């Protein structure tokens, strides 16, 4: 069960990282700004600094997931080397 949760967390980090890295620079981000303009947030989310911050958060997810994946692989290798 623990292994499954670890794999799911790594997959989550990869998926969320990709989404948050790419979507702020896509046309769908502009369409999201339309409904938010009624509450005054539409002009803020189309600013490049906000898009960059969201993309940076996505990059953090990628790095976190890669770090966990590499740690998991290293632990497996060390356990296998102890067995032989």
One Martini backbone bead per residue (centre of mass of N, CA, C, O) as a GRO file, in nm:
protein
   84
    1UNK     BB    1   0.058   0.063  -0.021
    2UNK     BB    2   0.297   0.257   0.005
    3UNK     BB    3   0.397   0.227  -0.288
    4UNK     BB    4   0.142   0.332  -0.425
    5UNK     BB    5   0.145   0.616  -0.297
    6UNK     BB    6   0.416   0.696  -0.411
    7UNK     BB    7   0.343   0.673  -0.710
    8UNK     BB    8   0.102   0.869  -0.701
    9UNK     BB    9   0.268   1.116  -0.614
   10UNK     BB   10   0.454   1.124  -0.861
   11UNK     BB   11   0.225   1.155  -1.068
   12UNK     BB   12   0.111   1.413  -0.955
   13UNK     BB   13   0.362   1.589  -0.991
   14UNK     BB   14   0.377   1.558  -1.297
   15UNK     BB   15   0.094   1.659  -1.373
   16UNK     BB   16   0.090   1.929  -1.220
   17UNK     BB   17   0.348   2.040  -1.341
   18UNK     BB   18   0.258   2.046  -1.633
   19UNK     BB   19   0.006   2.214  -1.602
   20UNK     BB   20   0.142   2.466  -1.453
   21UNK     BB   21   0.353   2.519  -1.686
   22UNK     BB   22   0.152   2.546  -1.948
   23UNK     BB   23  -0.133   2.690  -1.911
   24UNK     BB   24  -0.052   3.000  -1.866
   25UNK     BB   25   0.043   2.997  -2.197
   26UNK     BB   26  -0.243   2.950  -2.288
   27UNK     BB   27  -0.556   3.021  -2.419
   28UNK     BB   28  -0.721   2.918  -2.169
   29UNK     BB   29  -0.627   3.141  -1.974
   30UNK     BB   30  -0.784   3.369  -2.113
   31UNK     BB   31  -1.068   3.243  -2.072
   32UNK     BB   32  -1.053   3.258  -1.758
   33UNK     BB   33  -1.048   3.575  -1.736
   34UNK     BB   34  -1.333   3.654  -1.809
   35UNK     BB   35  -1.505   3.568  -1.552
   36UNK     BB   36  -1.297   3.720  -1.351
   37UNK     BB   37  -1.357   4.021  -1.431
   38UNK     BB   38  -1.611   4.068  -1.245
   39UNK     BB   39  -1.402   4.057  -0.977
   40UNK     BB   40  -1.099   4.170  -1.080
   41UNK     BB   41  -0.897   3.913  -1.166
   42UNK     BB   42  -0.841   3.911  -1.476
   43UNK     BB   43  -0.596   4.118  -1.489
   44UNK     BB   44  -0.402   3.954  -1.306
   45UNK     BB   45  -0.374   3.659  -1.448
   46UNK     BB   46  -0.236   3.793  -1.723
   47UNK     BB   47   0.012   3.841  -1.591
   48UNK     BB   48   0.337   3.743  -1.619
   49UNK     BB   49   0.400   3.704  -1.313
   50UNK     BB   50   0.171   3.504  -1.258
   51UNK     BB   51   0.246   3.296  -1.469
   52UNK     BB   52   0.531   3.247  -1.354
   53UNK     BB   53   0.442   3.150  -1.075
   54UNK     BB   54   0.281   2.905  -1.170
   55UNK     BB   55   0.516   2.775  -1.324
   56UNK     BB   56   0.702   2.752  -1.078
   57UNK     BB   57   0.517   2.561  -0.923
   58UNK     BB   58   0.541   2.338  -1.138
   59UNK     BB   59   0.846   2.300  -1.110
   60UNK     BB   60   0.840   2.208  -0.819
   61UNK     BB   61   0.683   1.951  -0.875
   62UNK     BB   62   0.888   1.819  -1.060
   63UNK     BB   63   1.125   1.813  -0.859
   64UNK     BB   64   0.984   1.656  -0.636
   65UNK     BB   65   0.918   1.404  -0.806
   66UNK     BB   66   1.211   1.341  -0.893
   67UNK     BB   67   1.326   1.310  -0.611
   68UNK     BB   68   1.144   1.075  -0.525
   69UNK     BB   69   1.218   0.883  -0.753
   70UNK     BB   70   1.524   0.868  -0.701
   71UNK     BB   71   1.500   0.772  -0.407
   72UNK     BB   72   1.345   0.511  -0.469
   73UNK     BB   73   1.556   0.384  -0.654
   74UNK     BB   74   1.792   0.387  -0.452
   75UNK     BB   75   1.658   0.210  -0.236
   76UNK     BB   76   1.621  -0.039  -0.415
   77UNK     BB   77   1.919  -0.081  -0.485
   78UNK     BB   78   2.022  -0.115  -0.194
   79UNK     BB   79   1.845  -0.363  -0.126
   80UNK     BB   80   1.953  -0.546  -0.358
   81UNK     BB   81   2.256  -0.538  -0.270
   82UNK     BB   82   2.204  -0.676   0.012
   83UNK     BB   83   2.097  -0.954  -0.103
   84UNK     BB   84   2.380  -1.025  -0.273
   0.00000   0.00000   0.00000
